[in-house]
Amino acid sequence: IQHYTINTTLGDTLLDFVPYFRMYRKYVENAESEKVRDIIKRLESKRKSKFKQFCQKVCKESKCLPLPALLITPVQRIPRYRLLVQEYIKNTNEHHPDYGKLETALERIKETANFVNE
């Protein structure tokens, strides 16, 4: 980020950050595991657990999502970036300096999504 200038494009930024999305693989593996689903199920099934009461209180006060919805959010991040970059490409003139970089970033996002979902 320190080397970014006024001429830095969105494609440059995406290409710098896409490699970090690979770390989601381990998260996806664990988030979809039977063990995690079982823990959430047990936490939600207890009527008066302090944890459940805490989650309900926080959700009411800050209007946040319930725990299972929050846990799935990182899993949805890469597909959202893919859709976002596709829209940028669709709305960017092919002669714009960012166009090729956006296409490259989209390909890397697709590759990363495949890696994470293996």
KANOR-V462552 format. One record per backbone hydrogen bond with DSSP energy under -1.0 kcal/mol. CO is the residue of the C=O (numbers start at 1). NH is the residue of the N-H. If there is no record, write none. Layout:
co:CO nh:NH
co:CO nh:NH
//
This chain:
co:1 nh:4
co:5 nh:8
co:9 nh:13
co:10 nh:14
co:11 nh:15
co:12 nh:16
co:13 nh:17
co:14 nh:18
co:17 nh:20
co:18 nh:21
co:19 nh:22
co:20 nh:23
co:21 nh:24
co:22 nh:25
co:24 nh:28
co:25 nh:29
co:26 nh:30
co:27 nh:31
co:28 nh:32
co:30 nh:33
co:33 nh:37
co:34 nh:38
co:35 nh:39
co:36 nh:40
co:37 nh:41
co:38 nh:42
co:39 nh:43
co:40 nh:44
co:41 nh:45
co:42 nh:46
co:49 nh:53
co:50 nh:54
co:51 nh:55
co:52 nh:56
co:53 nh:57
co:54 nh:58
co:55 nh:59
co:56 nh:60
co:57 nh:61
co:58 nh:62
co:59 nh:63
co:66 nh:70
co:67 nh:71
co:68 nh:72
co:72 nh:76
co:76 nh:80
co:77 nh:81
co:78 nh:82
co:79 nh:83
co:80 nh:84
co:81 nh:85
co:82 nh:86
co:83 nh:87
co:84 nh:88
co:85 nh:89
co:86 nh:90
co:87 nh:91
co:89 nh:92
co:93 nh:96
co:96 nh:99
co:98 nh:102
co:99 nh:103
co:100 nh:104
co:101 nh:105
co:102 nh:106
co:103 nh:107
co:104 nh:108
co:105 nh:109
co:106 nh:110
co:107 nh:111
co:108 nh:112
co:109 nh:113
co:110 nh:114
co:111 nh:115
co:112 nh:116
co:113 nh:117
//
